[in-house]
Amino acid sequence: MKQFIRLLPLALVLGLSSCGLATGYSPQPGVERIERGMTREQVMQIMGRPNTRSLAADGSEQWKYRKFYAGGVTYVAQISFNEGRVTRMDNRREIERLPEGTPYPSRPQQGGGYPGGGYPGGAYPGGGYPGGSYEAEQERRAEEAFSQFIRDIQSKPFDEDKFRLIRDVAQRNYFTTEQTMRVLRLFSWDDEQFKVLRILAPRIRDSFNAHRIIDLFTWDDDKARARKILQSCPPSVPIPPGGGYGWEGSRRAEEAFSQFIRDIQRKPFKDDKIRFIQDAARRNYFTTDQARRVLQLFTWDDDKLAVLEALAPRLRDGFNAHQLVDLFTFSSAKERARQILGYRSR
């Protein structure tokens, strides 16, 4: 059973909110009719069965409705209940982006591909895509193949059949973090998602992004459970020194790091920000400049020191690390930063 985080003031918990709508897309029909104080039955009559339903130990509930569009756009309506009545509603738009040049399957093993011949247009290995030197063509074929895999899962009538298909495919394929998240979102209940995560976690090839999966889960105990699963799986594709965010000269690395900064900024509480950074640091390398940009998101020396403890072992250009000491205000904090970075005390 879940425990609510009792950090939000009551006024926030009782408020209704929604985000702006983008041109060309619309949220779930009926979402504008949801009002505070409605019963579960009234919400069900308007919105239908939720995609996800989470329960807390105190009897509170959270329902999620998702509406998918082509191009990775998803509208999510999140409705919270207390004592059987609506206390909060959030409506937001999410966009998934397939990383450039990421094939599905990603770096397959010998004999890789979909068991039984592979997806159309995906001869893995031995030949690759026709015209494989053209990245745009590779990306198009990769997305077609992975979308077919998603449809194959959806076509299975029972969950056990879905799990069996995913397990069979995972034996011969690697997946990106984005692909893993797309598979997890096919399932409504936490136990189902954890079962899929256990299958896919050892096969995630861009493990330096895997911490993003934790945010798919709402409750603290679920996040901890997902974190434990991911930590139990070493990177399936080794990360070379300088890999991940700290891959010098890589446009994609800078794009990924900029997204990482935005993800930190979206966290509402300081402890959530620090935990997110700690999760990312376990499977990433950072440049000194990137570490500086992360530290500058925080105001107080104690918070910066907690972040530096996570990032210091993962700095790839340690000869520049002394520059980080000057980001601290008080002499005691500067001295502690020197110790974290491995410098001798003065």
Secondary structure as GFF3:
##gff-version 3
##sequence-region A 1 346
A	DSSP	alpha_helix	10	13	.	.	.	ID=ss1
A	DSSP	three_ten_helix	31	33	.	.	.	ID=ss2
A	DSSP	alpha_helix	40	47	.	.	.	ID=ss3
A	DSSP	beta_strand	52	55	.	.	.	ID=ss4
A	DSSP	beta_strand	61	68	.	.	.	ID=ss5
A	DSSP	beta_strand	73	82	.	.	.	ID=ss6
A	DSSP	beta_strand	85	95	.	.	.	ID=ss7
A	DSSP	alpha_helix	135	155	.	.	.	ID=ss8
A	DSSP	alpha_helix	159	170	.	.	.	ID=ss9
A	DSSP	alpha_helix	177	184	.	.	.	ID=ss10
A	DSSP	alpha_helix	190	200	.	.	.	ID=ss11
A	DSSP	three_ten_helix	201	203	.	.	.	ID=ss12
A	DSSP	three_ten_helix	207	216	.	.	.	ID=ss13
A	DSSP	alpha_helix	220	231	.	.	.	ID=ss14
A	DSSP	three_ten_helix	244	246	.	.	.	ID=ss15
A	DSSP	alpha_helix	251	266	.	.	.	ID=ss16
A	DSSP	alpha_helix	270	281	.	.	.	ID=ss17
A	DSSP	alpha_helix	288	295	.	.	.	ID=ss18
A	DSSP	alpha_helix	301	311	.	.	.	ID=ss19
A	DSSP	three_ten_helix	312	314	.	.	.	ID=ss20
A	DSSP	three_ten_helix	318	327	.	.	.	ID=ss21
A	DSSP	alpha_helix	331	340	.	.	.	ID=ss22
###
